[in-house]
């Protein structure tokens, strides 16, 4: 297996339902999200996948769906109130939006959808909430 990685930075809000500390409140991060793509063999040029394809398929998806948005779990008790005031900036997700769950969602759901035309797979995603704190999900 051969790997290629590209990262992308976005700004995004969330809250973590059930958190014991400050993360239970509405807040945001300047996330750095690393995508690791794998192939069984290199293409005829000698690449896993051109980095511009990773940018177009995965980084652009982040820009369109998560950047400058607020992620809220579909089971969050604040959902009805936030829907009244948020407009297009609210993104309802099927998971409590921890860094771990975001990484897993990107690998298991978004990667296969966005890379289906290419002979590669998204095998890992690292979600950095800060320079000191990150979560990684790998297949």
TORPA-318147 format. One line per field, with one value per atom (N, C-alpha, C, O): x, y, z; residue in one letter; chain; residue number from 1. Coordinates in nm, 4 decimals, m for minus. Example, Ala and Ser with C-alpha at 12.3 -4.5 7.8 and 13.67 -1.06 7.14 Angstrom:
BEGIN
east <- 1.3190_1.2300_1.3200_1.4236_1.2850_1.3670_1.2900_1.3409
north <- m0.5690_m0.4500_m0.3300_m0.3319_m0.2250_m0.1060_0.0030_0.1138
up <- 0.7800_0.7800_0.7800_0.8465_0.7080_0.7140_0.7870_0.8039
r <- a_a_a_a_s_s_s_s
c <- A_A_A_A_A_A_A_A
k <- 1_1_1_1_2_2_2_2
//
This chain:
BEGIN
east <- 0.0845_0.0000_0.0893_0.1874_0.0542_0.1287_0.0338_m0.0832_0.0854_0.0015_0.0391_0.1556_m0.0602_m0.0392_m0.1273_m0.2381_m0.0770_m0.1531_m0.1595_m0.0635_m0.2738_m0.2925_m0.3779_m0.4674_m0.3502_m0.4346_m0.5053_m0.4674_m0.6095_m0.6872_m0.7336_m0.7677_m0.7347_m0.7765_m0.9155_m0.9458_m1.0000_m1.1326_m1.1621_m1.0987_m1.2579_m1.3107_m1.4514_m1.5307_m1.4827_m1.6109_m1.6497_m1.5641_m1.7794_m1.8289_m1.8939_m1.9318_m1.9058_m1.9743_m1.9974_m1.9561_m2.0628_m2.0660_m2.0710_m2.1240_m2.0163_m2.0110_m2.1141_m2.0969_m2.2196_m2.3263_m2.2707_m2.2049_m2.2980_m2.2536_m2.1133_m2.0671_m2.0445_m1.9084_m1.9126_m2.0040_m1.8123_m1.8066_m1.7576_m1.7828_m1.6884_m1.6258_m1.6812_m1.7978_m1.5935_m1.6332_m1.6829_m1.7563_m1.6453_m1.6841_m1.8338_m1.8830_m1.9061_m2.0518_m2.1188_m2.2358_m2.0445_m2.0979_m2.0735_m1.9879_m2.1483_m2.1260_m1.9877_m1.9561_m1.9063_m1.7726_m1.7223_m1.7917_m1.6038_m1.5500_m1.4003_m1.3333_m1.3499_m1.2072_m1.1617_m1.2409_m1.0329_m0.9677_m0.9078_m0.7967_m0.9858_m0.9470_m0.8429_m0.8449_m0.7533_m0.6655_m0.7016_m0.6918_m0.7435_m0.7881_m0.6950_m0.6800_m0.6326_m0.5383_m0.6102_m0.6717_m0.6014_m0.6569_m0.5417_m0.4471_m0.5486_m0.4486_m0.5170_m0.6099_m0.4688_m0.5267_m0.4290_m0.3078_m0.4822_m0.3976_m0.4314_m0.5447_m0.3287_m0.3448_m0.2604_m0.1608_m0.3019_m0.2242_m0.1015_m0.0013_m0.1113_0.0039_m0.0010_m0.1069_0.1147_0.1222_0.0649_0.0639_0.0176_m0.0322_0.0856_0.2010_0.0574_0.1624_0.2608_0.3710_0.2230_0.3124_0.3986_0.5027_0.3549_0.4280_0.3642_0.4339_0.2323_0.1600_0.0530_0.0036_0.0174_m0.1021_m0.2219_m0.3098_m0.2233_m0.3284_m0.2741_m0.2099_m0.2985_m0.2516_m0.3069_m0.4248_m0.2233_m0.2670_m0.3828_m0.4644_m0.3896_m0.5006_m0.6348_m0.7391_m0.6328_m0.7569_m0.8020_m0.9213_m0.7072_m0.7426_m0.8025_m0.9009_m0.7417_m0.7938_m0.9365_m1.0250_m0.9579_m1.0901_m1.1936_m1.3051_m1.1592_m1.2559_m1.2842_m1.3993_m1.1826_m1.2004_m1.1922_m1.2781_m1.0913_m1.0770_m1.1912_m1.2438_m1.2285_m1.3389_m1.4706_m1.5571_m1.4860_m1.6059_m1.6123_m1.7185_m1.4998_m1.4957_m1.5351_m1.6127_m1.4812_m1.5131_m1.6635_m1.7218_m1.7243_m1.8659_m1.9584_m2.0655_m1.9190_m2.0112_m1.9825_m2.0756_m1.8568_m1.8241_m1.7641_m1.7816_m1.6943_m1.6236_m1.7208_m1.8180_m1.6922_m1.7757_m1.9209_m2.0146_m1.9359_m2.0676_m2.0631_m1.9578_m2.1787_m2.1885_m2.2422_m2.3540_m2.1626_m2.2035_m2.2840_m2.2406_m2.4012_m2.4836_m2.5407_m2.5889_m2.5347_m2.5852_m2.7365_m2.8043_m2.7878_m2.9325_m3.0106_m3.1311_m2.9444_m3.0102_m2.9846_m3.0248_m2.9176_m2.8869_m3.0153_m3.0945_m3.0352_m3.1560_m3.1642_m3.2725_m3.0528_m3.0520_m3.0871_m3.1017_m3.1006_m3.1260_m3.2454_m3.2301_m3.3637_m3.4772_m3.4515_m3.4879_m3.3891_m3.3613_m3.2594_m3.2743_m3.1569_m3.0537_m3.1070_m3.0644_m3.1983_m3.2576_m3.3331_m3.3374_m3.3921_m3.4681_m3.3802_m3.4261_m3.2553_m3.1704_m3.0512_m2.9826_m3.0253_m2.8981_m2.9007_m2.7984_m3.0115_m3.0138_m2.9288_m2.9304_m2.8539_m2.7738_m2.6490_m2.5838_m2.6145_m2.4875_m2.4927_m2.3885_m2.6096_m2.6232_m2.6139_m2.6845_m2.5265_m2.5123_m2.5512_m2.4824_m2.6616_m2.7092_m2.6387_m2.6471_m2.5688_m2.4914_m2.5456_m2.6057_m2.5245_m2.5770_m2.4871_m2.4949_m2.4026_m2.3087_m2.2804_m2.2921_m2.2435_m2.1989_m2.0667_m1.9728_m2.0553_m1.9406_m1.8101_m1.7572_m1.7594_m1.6242_m1.5252_m1.5634_m1.3995_m1.2963_m1.2908_m1.2726_m1.3066_m1.3025_m1.4152_m1.3931_m1.5369_m1.6517_m1.6454_m1.6880_m1.5929_m1.5765_m1.4798_m1.5073_m1.3671_m1.2676_m1.3284_m1.3088_m1.4017_m1.4638_m1.5654_m1.5691_m1.6462_m1.7467_m1.6807_m1.7271_m1.5740_m1.5056_m1.4475_m1.4551_m1.3899_m1.3309_m1.4381_m1.4281_m1.5387_m1.6368_m1.7443_m1.7964_m1.7783_m1.8896_m1.8478_m1.8873_m1.7691_m1.7344_m1.6262_m1.6363_m1.5240_m1.4169_m1.4669_m1.4369_m1.5428_m1.5921_m1.6791_m1.6709_m1.7607_m1.8483_m1.7672_m1.7944_m1.6691_m1.5944_m1.4831_m1.4398_m1.4370_m1.3256_m1.3684_m1.2832_m1.4973_m1.5463_m1.4960_m1.4929_m1.4573_m1.4093_m1.2607_m1.2088_m1.1925_m1.0474_m1.0088_m1.0803_m0.8972_m0.8537_m0.7790_m0.6719_m0.8371_m0.7766_m0.8859_m1.0046_m0.8436_m0.9400_m0.8837_m0.7627_m0.9729_m0.9346_m0.9198_m1.0179_m0.7983_m0.7733_m0.7571_m0.7631_m0.7365_m0.7152_m0.7490_m0.7351_m0.7934_m0.8214_m0.7798_m0.8173_m0.7029_m0.6625_m0.7319_m0.7204_m0.8036_m0.8737_m0.8059_m0.8131_m0.7400_m0.6756_m0.7709_m0.8083_m0.8100_m0.8907_m0.8006_m0.8374_m0.6840_m0.5813_m0.4481_m0.4421_m0.3410_m0.2081_m0.1695_m0.0821_m0.2348_m0.1997_m0.2958_m0.2625_m0.4149_m0.5197_m0.5735_m0.6199_m0.5672_m0.6175_m0.6694_m0.6414_m0.7457_m0.7955_m0.7722_m0.7811_m0.7427_m0.7185_m0.8088_m0.8223_m0.8709_m0.9471_m0.8838_m0.8623_m0.8537_m0.7922_m0.8687_m0.9202_m0.8751_m0.9348_m0.8399_m0.8709
north <- m0.1173_0.0000_0.1240_0.1314_0.2200_0.3448_0.4578_0.4577_0.5546_0.6600_0.7979_0.8247_0.8849_1.0268_1.1043_1.0618_1.2185_1.2973_1.4430_1.4987_1.5034_1.6467_1.6960_1.6254_1.8173_1.8732_1.9977_2.0580_2.0344_2.1535_2.2179_2.1486_2.3494_2.4241_2.4821_2.5377_2.4685_2.5286_2.5867_2.5505_2.6759_2.7265_2.6729_2.6792_2.6196_2.5521_2.5542_2.5437_2.5679_2.5637_2.4304_2.3546_2.4035_2.2833_2.2946_2.3920_2.1960_2.1759_2.0258_1.9526_1.9800_1.8376_1.8059_1.8416_1.7391_1.7014_1.6035_1.5056_1.6310_1.5430_1.5707_1.5041_1.6681_1.6994_1.7557_1.8298_1.7194_1.7607_1.9044_1.9670_1.9560_2.0876_2.1898_2.1850_2.2828_2.3955_2.3553_2.4315_2.2400_2.1994_2.1708_2.1499_2.1699_2.1533_2.2813_2.2799_2.3917_2.5200_2.5374_2.4704_2.6264_2.6606_2.7245_2.8184_2.6743_2.7278_2.6813_2.6081_2.7232_2.6828_2.6633_2.6917_2.6136_2.5857_2.6249_2.6321_2.6496_2.6550_2.5160_2.4869_2.4311_2.2915_2.2769_2.3499_2.1832_2.1354_1.9893_1.9099_1.9539_1.8175_1.7545_1.8045_1.6434_1.5709_1.4505_1.3709_1.4390_1.3239_1.2353_1.2837_1.1056_1.0105_0.9125_0.8411_0.9111_0.8310_0.7186_0.7399_0.5994_0.4834_0.4245_0.4316_0.3661_0.2913_0.1648_0.1606_0.0630_m0.0608_m0.0490_m0.1174_0.0404_0.0652_0.2088_0.2713_0.2593_0.3951_0.4015_0.3017_0.5187_0.5352_0.5429_0.5336_0.5599_0.5596_0.6749_0.6699_0.7775_0.8912_0.8676_0.9311_0.7761_0.7468_0.8069_0.8372_0.8245_0.8863_0.7935_0.7060_0.8131_0.7502_0.8141_0.7457_0.9459_1.0275_1.1687_1.2128_1.2394_1.3773_1.4553_1.4426_1.5352_1.6105_1.7051_1.7360_1.7502_1.8388_1.7651_1.8271_1.6346_1.5557_1.5452_1.5546_1.5259_1.5244_1.6592_1.6662_1.7656_1.9000_1.9148_1.9610_1.8759_1.8920_1.8009_1.8449_1.6767_1.5786_1.5929_1.5811_1.6178_1.6163_1.7552_1.7915_1.8315_1.9645_2.0563_2.1329_2.0482_2.1314_2.0890_2.1729_1.9604_1.9143_1.9809_2.0272_1.9857_2.0525_2.1990_2.2499_2.2666_2.4082_2.4291_2.5211_2.3442_2.3607_2.3189_2.3772_2.2192_2.1612_2.1952_2.1982_2.2208_2.2435_2.3815_2.4332_2.4419_2.5666_2.6797_2.7031_2.7491_2.8593_2.8169_2.8932_2.6924_2.6382_2.5944_2.5952_2.5565_2.5057_2.3643_2.3417_2.2679_2.1272_2.0993_2.1296_2.0414_2.0066_1.8669_1.8329_1.7881_1.6512_1.6533_1.7349_1.5642_1.5569_1.5287_1.5537_1.4770_1.4481_1.5550_1.5392_1.6643_1.7715_1.8440_1.8825_1.8622_1.9290_2.0756_2.1340_2.1360_2.2747_2.2900_2.4020_2.1796_2.1843_2.2728_2.3583_2.2569_2.3401_2.4906_2.5687_2.5305_2.6717_2.7249_2.8356_2.6462_2.6909_2.6956_2.7800_2.6073_2.6104_2.7403_2.7904_2.7947_2.9188_3.0380_3.1312_3.0365_3.1546_3.1373_3.2350_3.0167_2.9926_3.0029_3.0362_2.9764_2.9770_2.8673_2.7538_2.9017_2.8039_2.7596_2.6636_2.8273_2.7966_2.6716_2.6258_2.6164_2.4997_2.3719_2.3564_2.2812_2.1515_2.0444_2.0242_1.9766_1.8718_1.7423_1.6967_1.6834_1.5626_1.4461_1.4677_1.3225_1.2049_1.1550_1.0384_1.2421_1.2034_1.3235_1.4380_1.2973_1.4025_1.4549_1.3766_1.5843_1.6321_1.6492_1.7598_1.5386_1.5359_1.5235_1.4877_1.5528_1.5355_1.3906_1.3634_1.2978_1.1553_1.1179_1.0493_1.1639_1.1310_1.1996_1.1426_1.3207_1.3899_1.3108_1.2883_1.2686_1.1915_1.0616_1.0260_0.9912_0.8659_0.8892_0.8136_0.9909_1.0232_1.0543_1.0089_1.1306_1.1649_1.0404_1.0271_0.9496_0.8280_0.7310_0.6782_0.7077_0.6038_0.6484_0.5659_0.7761_0.8210_0.9146_0.8947_1.0151_1.1153_1.0647_1.0837_1.0012_0.9482_0.8568_0.8806_0.7522_0.6629_0.7348_0.7060_0.8268_0.9024_0.9920_0.9974_1.0613_1.1599_1.0986_1.1598_0.9802_0.9182_0.7982_0.7229_0.7791_0.6585_0.6449_0.5339_0.7529_0.7483_0.7144_0.7021_0.6993_0.6822_0.5486_0.4992_0.4903_0.3608_0.3766_0.3190_0.4556_0.4820_0.4774_0.4685_0.4835_0.4919_0.5831_0.5889_0.6536_0.7339_0.6380_0.5781_0.6230_0.5244_0.5860_0.5162_0.7166_0.7814_0.9290_0.9921_0.9816_1.1238_1.1696_1.1093_1.2757_1.3363_1.4706_1.5540_1.4927_1.6183_1.6880_1.6416_1.7996_1.8801_1.9924_2.0752_1.9944_2.1057_2.2225_2.3388_2.1905_2.2892_2.2270_2.1106_2.3051_2.2507_2.1399_2.0585_2.1367_2.0392_1.9213_1.8187_1.9335_1.8319_1.7836_1.8630_1.6521_1.5953_1.4545_1.3911_1.4078_1.2712_1.2126_1.2830_1.0847_1.0161_0.8949_0.8174_0.8805_0.7593_0.6924_0.7570_0.5641_0.4885_0.3599_0.2987_0.3201_0.1899_0.0797_m0.0381
up <- 0.0000_0.0000_0.0000_0.0740_m0.0832_m0.0938_m0.0547_m0.0928_0.0221_0.0767_0.0247_m0.0048_0.0137_m0.0151_0.0818_0.1143_0.1274_0.2239_0.1825_0.1292_0.2079_0.1884_0.3042_0.3507_0.3505_0.4558_0.4062_0.3058_0.4799_0.4470_0.5771_0.6729_0.5797_0.6979_0.6772_0.5716_0.7793_0.7781_0.9162_1.0153_0.9205_1.0467_1.0607_0.9668_1.1789_1.1960_1.3424_1.4303_1.3687_1.5051_1.5364_1.4470_1.6662_1.7114_1.8604_1.9234_1.9162_2.0607_2.0816_1.9979_2.1924_2.2198_2.3288_2.4454_2.2880_2.3804_2.4837_2.4486_2.6113_2.7180_2.7690_2.8617_2.7099_2.7548_2.8965_2.9328_2.9755_3.1154_3.1324_3.2354_3.0326_3.0455_2.9470_2.9080_2.9078_2.8237_2.6854_2.6224_2.6377_2.5017_2.4882_2.3773_2.6000_2.5912_2.5426_2.5044_2.5441_2.4984_2.3483_2.2905_2.2869_2.1466_2.1350_2.2082_2.0443_2.0224_1.8858_1.8154_1.8494_1.7203_1.7241_1.8234_1.6118_1.5965_1.4567_1.3627_1.4462_1.3160_1.2971_1.3413_1.2296_1.2121_1.1022_1.0030_1.1206_1.0136_0.9955_1.0890_0.8743_0.8472_0.7444_0.6329_0.7844_0.6992_0.6384_0.7093_0.5079_0.4370_0.3916_0.3294_0.4221_0.3752_0.2805_0.3182_0.1575_0.0507_0.0163_0.0127_m0.0089_m0.0377_m0.1735_m0.2210_m0.2344_m0.3587_m0.3481_m0.2759_m0.4207_m0.4218_m0.5095_m0.4889_m0.6092_m0.6957_m0.7451_m0.7490_m0.7825_m0.8344_m0.9752_m1.0473_m1.0137_m1.1512_m1.2482_m1.2064_m1.3763_m1.4791_m1.4628_m1.5174_m1.3891_m1.3646_m1.2407_m1.2240_m1.1538_m1.0315_m0.9072_m0.8103_m0.9089_m0.7976_m0.7437_m0.8149_m0.6176_m0.5623_m0.6306_m0.6830_m0.6287_m0.6898_m0.6933_m0.5980_m0.8004_m0.8068_m0.6877_m0.6547_m0.6237_m0.5069_m0.5394_m0.4525_m0.6632_m0.7018_m0.7003_m0.6794_m0.7221_m0.7143_m0.5690_m0.5399_m0.4781_m0.3362_m0.2977_m0.2242_m0.3485_m0.3204_m0.3722_m0.3001_m0.4959_m0.5571_m0.4921_m0.4639_m0.4684_m0.4187_m0.2693_m0.2275_m0.1894_m0.0447_0.0191_0.0995_m0.0158_0.0443_0.0012_0.0819_m0.1239_m0.1709_m0.1061_m0.0809_m0.0793_m0.0087_0.1295_0.1711_0.2000_0.3305_0.3187_0.3995_0.2174_0.1965_0.1782_0.2356_0.0989_0.0666_0.1805_0.1970_0.2588_0.3563_0.5026_0.5830_0.5398_0.6802_0.7091_0.8194_0.6137_0.6418_0.6747_0.6029_0.7847_0.8336_0.8552_0.8316_0.9009_0.9351_1.0808_1.1446_1.1315_1.2687_1.2633_1.2170_1.3108_1.3118_1.4376_1.5487_1.4188_1.5342_1.5147_1.4067_1.6182_1.6184_1.6050_1.6673_1.5243_1.5014_1.6294_1.6343_1.7331_1.8610_1.9666_2.0819_1.9279_2.0227_2.0624_1.9765_2.1919_2.2406_2.1976_2.2008_2.1578_2.1120_1.9645_1.9156_1.8943_1.7501_1.7129_1.6257_1.7743_1.7330_1.7473_1.6594_1.8572_1.8781_1.7779_1.7262_1.7511_1.6568_1.5141_1.4353_1.4801_1.3465_1.3234_1.2111_1.4279_1.4155_1.3809_1.3149_1.4243_1.4088_1.3149_1.2849_1.2685_1.2001_1.0490_0.9891_0.9859_0.8402_0.7814_0.8288_0.6769_0.6028_0.6769_0.6357_0.7854_0.8512_0.9389_0.9861_0.9614_1.0473_0.9639_0.8643_1.0054_0.9392_1.0409_1.1410_1.0138_1.1032_1.0653_0.9513_1.1626_1.1369_1.2198_1.3250_1.1730_1.2436_1.3568_1.3953_1.4098_1.5149_1.6037_1.5601_1.7270_1.8171_1.7596_1.7455_1.7259_1.6467_1.7235_1.7350_1.7753_1.8315_1.7162_1.6048_1.7424_1.6393_1.5931_1.4744_1.6867_1.6527_1.5570_1.4572_1.5887_1.5038_1.3681_1.2677_1.3643_1.2357_1.1477_1.0298_1.2045_1.1286_1.0763_0.9601_1.1614_1.1186_1.0071_0.9100_1.0199_0.9184_0.7835_0.6789_0.7873_0.6625_0.5951_0.4730_0.6733_0.6157_0.5668_0.4560_0.6473_0.6136_0.5149_0.4398_0.5135_0.4299_0.3162_0.2014_0.3482_0.2468_0.1524_0.0312_0.2056_0.1206_0.0107_m0.1063_0.0442_m0.0615_m0.1648_m0.2842_m0.1195_m0.2097_m0.3033_m0.4232_m0.2495_m0.3278_m0.4132_m0.5109_m0.3780_m0.4512_m0.5349_m0.5820_m0.5541_m0.6224_m0.7661_m0.8192_m0.8289_m0.9680_m0.9798_m1.0908_m0.8675_m0.8688_m0.8045_m0.7173_m0.8465_m0.7911_m0.6593_m0.6399_m0.5688_m0.4379_m0.3320_m0.3632_m0.2069_m0.0971_0.0109_0.0328_0.0772_0.1925_0.3096_0.3535_0.3603_0.4651_0.6031_0.7042_0.6066_0.7345_0.7253_0.6204_0.8370_0.8464_0.9861_1.0867_0.9900_1.1166_1.1279_1.0380_1.2365_1.2596_1.3764_1.4902_1.3476_1.4505_1.4898_1.4068_1.6180_1.6682_1.7059_1.6893_1.7561_1.7865_1.7482_1.7084_1.7606_1.7298_1.8279_1.7983_1.9454_2.0478_2.0544_2.1137_1.9945_2.0137_1.8812_1.7994_1.8596_1.7346_1.7578_1.8596_1.6605_1.6612_1.5238_1.4233_1.5191_1.3917_1.3828_1.4775_1.2656_1.2373_1.1168_1.0142_1.1280_1.0189_0.9965_1.0902_0.8705_0.8392_0.8801_0.8624
r <- x_x_x_x_x_x_x_x_x_x_x_x_x_x_x_x_x_x_x_x_x_x_x_x_x_x_x_x_x_x_x_x_x_x_x_x_x_x_x_x_x_x_x_x_x_x_x_x_x_x_x_x_x_x_x_x_x_x_x_x_x_x_x_x_x_x_x_x_x_x_x_x_x_x_x_x_x_x_x_x_x_x_x_x_x_x_x_x_x_x_x_x_x_x_x_x_x_x_x_x_x_x_x_x_x_x_x_x_x_x_x_x_x_x_x_x_x_x_x_x_x_x_x_x_x_x_x_x_x_x_x_x_x_x_x_x_x_x_x_x_x_x_x_x_x_x_x_x_x_x_x_x_x_x_x_x_x_x_x_x_x_x_x_x_x_x_x_x_x_x_x_x_x_x_x_x_x_x_x_x_x_x_x_x_x_x_x_x_x_x_x_x_x_x_x_x_x_x_x_x_x_x_x_x_x_x_x_x_x_x_x_x_x_x_x_x_x_x_x_x_x_x_x_x_x_x_x_x_x_x_x_x_x_x_x_x_x_x_x_x_x_x_x_x_x_x_x_x_x_x_x_x_x_x_x_x_x_x_x_x_x_x_x_x_x_x_x_x_x_x_x_x_x_x_x_x_x_x_x_x_x_x_x_x_x_x_x_x_x_x_x_x_x_x_x_x_x_x_x_x_x_x_x_x_x_x_x_x_x_x_x_x_x_x_x_x_x_x_x_x_x_x_x_x_x_x_x_x_x_x_x_x_x_x_x_x_x_x_x_x_x_x_x_x_x_x_x_x_x_x_x_x_x_x_x_x_x_x_x_x_x_x_x_x_x_x_x_x_x_x_x_x_x_x_x_x_x_x_x_x_x_x_x_x_x_x_x_x_x_x_x_x_x_x_x_x_x_x_x_x_x_x_x_x_x_x_x_x_x_x_x_x_x_x_x_x_x_x_x_x_x_x_x_x_x_x_x_x_x_x_x_x_x_x_x_x_x_x_x_x_x_x_x_x_x_x_x_x_x_x_x_x_x_x_x_x_x_x_x_x_x_x_x_x_x_x_x_x_x_x_x_x_x_x_x_x_x_x_x_x_x_x_x_x_x_x_x_x_x_x_x_x_x_x_x_x_x_x_x_x_x_x_x_x_x_x_x_x_x_x_x_x_x_x_x_x_x_x_x_x_x_x_x_x_x_x_x_x_x_x_x_x_x_x_x_x_x_x_x_x_x_x_x_x_x_x_x_x_x_x_x_x_x_x_x_x
c <- A_A_A_A_A_A_A_A_A_A_A_A_A_A_A_A_A_A_A_A_A_A_A_A_A_A_A_A_A_A_A_A_A_A_A_A_A_A_A_A_A_A_A_A_A_A_A_A_A_A_A_A_A_A_A_A_A_A_A_A_A_A_A_A_A_A_A_A_A_A_A_A_A_A_A_A_A_A_A_A_A_A_A_A_A_A_A_A_A_A_A_A_A_A_A_A_A_A_A_A_A_A_A_A_A_A_A_A_A_A_A_A_A_A_A_A_A_A_A_A_A_A_A_A_A_A_A_A_A_A_A_A_A_A_A_A_A_A_A_A_A_A_A_A_A_A_A_A_A_A_A_A_A_A_A_A_A_A_A_A_A_A_A_A_A_A_A_A_A_A_A_A_A_A_A_A_A_A_A_A_A_A_A_A_A_A_A_A_A_A_A_A_A_A_A_A_A_A_A_A_A_A_A_A_A_A_A_A_A_A_A_A_A_A_A_A_A_A_A_A_A_A_A_A_A_A_A_A_A_A_A_A_A_A_A_A_A_A_A_A_A_A_A_A_A_A_A_A_A_A_A_A_A_A_A_A_A_A_A_A_A_A_A_A_A_A_A_A_A_A_A_A_A_A_A_A_A_A_A_A_A_A_A_A_A_A_A_A_A_A_A_A_A_A_A_A_A_A_A_A_A_A_A_A_A_A_A_A_A_A_A_A_A_A_A_A_A_A_A_A_A_A_A_A_A_A_A_A_A_A_A_A_A_A_A_A_A_A_A_A_A_A_A_A_A_A_A_A_A_A_A_A_A_A_A_A_A_A_A_A_A_A_A_A_A_A_A_A_A_A_A_A_A_A_A_A_A_A_A_A_A_A_A_A_A_A_A_A_A_A_A_A_A_A_A_A_A_A_A_A_A_A_A_A_A_A_A_A_A_A_A_A_A_A_A_A_A_A_A_A_A_A_A_A_A_A_A_A_A_A_A_A_A_A_A_A_A_A_A_A_A_A_A_A_A_A_A_A_A_A_A_A_A_A_A_A_A_A_A_A_A_A_A_A_A_A_A_A_A_A_A_A_A_A_A_A_A_A_A_A_A_A_A_A_A_A_A_A_A_A_A_A_A_A_A_A_A_A_A_A_A_A_A_A_A_A_A_A_A_A_A_A_A_A_A_A_A_A_A_A_A_A_A_A_A_A_A_A_A_A_A_A_A_A_A_A_A_A_A_A_A_A_A_A_A_A_A_A_A_A_A_A_A_A_A_A
k <- 1_1_1_1_2_2_2_2_3_3_3_3_4_4_4_4_5_5_5_5_6_6_6_6_7_7_7_7_8_8_8_8_9_9_9_9_10_10_10_10_11_11_11_11_12_12_12_12_13_13_13_13_14_14_14_14_15_15_15_15_16_16_16_16_17_17_17_17_18_18_18_18_19_19_19_19_20_20_20_20_21_21_21_21_22_22_22_22_23_23_23_23_24_24_24_24_25_25_25_25_26_26_26_26_27_27_27_27_28_28_28_28_29_29_29_29_30_30_30_30_31_31_31_31_32_32_32_32_33_33_33_33_34_34_34_34_35_35_35_35_36_36_36_36_37_37_37_37_38_38_38_38_39_39_39_39_40_40_40_40_41_41_41_41_42_42_42_42_43_43_43_43_44_44_44_44_45_45_45_45_46_46_46_46_47_47_47_47_48_48_48_48_49_49_49_49_50_50_50_50_51_51_51_51_52_52_52_52_53_53_53_53_54_54_54_54_55_55_55_55_56_56_56_56_57_57_57_57_58_58_58_58_59_59_59_59_60_60_60_60_61_61_61_61_62_62_62_62_63_63_63_63_64_64_64_64_65_65_65_65_66_66_66_66_67_67_67_67_68_68_68_68_69_69_69_69_70_70_70_70_71_71_71_71_72_72_72_72_73_73_73_73_74_74_74_74_75_75_75_75_76_76_76_76_77_77_77_77_78_78_78_78_79_79_79_79_80_80_80_80_81_81_81_81_82_82_82_82_83_83_83_83_84_84_84_84_85_85_85_85_86_86_86_86_87_87_87_87_88_88_88_88_89_89_89_89_90_90_90_90_91_91_91_91_92_92_92_92_93_93_93_93_94_94_94_94_95_95_95_95_96_96_96_96_97_97_97_97_98_98_98_98_99_99_99_99_100_100_100_100_101_101_101_101_102_102_102_102_103_103_103_103_104_104_104_104_105_105_105_105_106_106_106_106_107_107_107_107_108_108_108_108_109_109_109_109_110_110_110_110_111_111_111_111_112_112_112_112_113_113_113_113_114_114_114_114_115_115_115_115_116_116_116_116_117_117_117_117_118_118_118_118_119_119_119_119_120_120_120_120_121_121_121_121_122_122_122_122_123_123_123_123_124_124_124_124_125_125_125_125_126_126_126_126_127_127_127_127_128_128_128_128_129_129_129_129_130_130_130_130_131_131_131_131_132_132_132_132_133_133_133_133_134_134_134_134_135_135_135_135_136_136_136_136_137_137_137_137_138_138_138_138_139_139_139_139
//
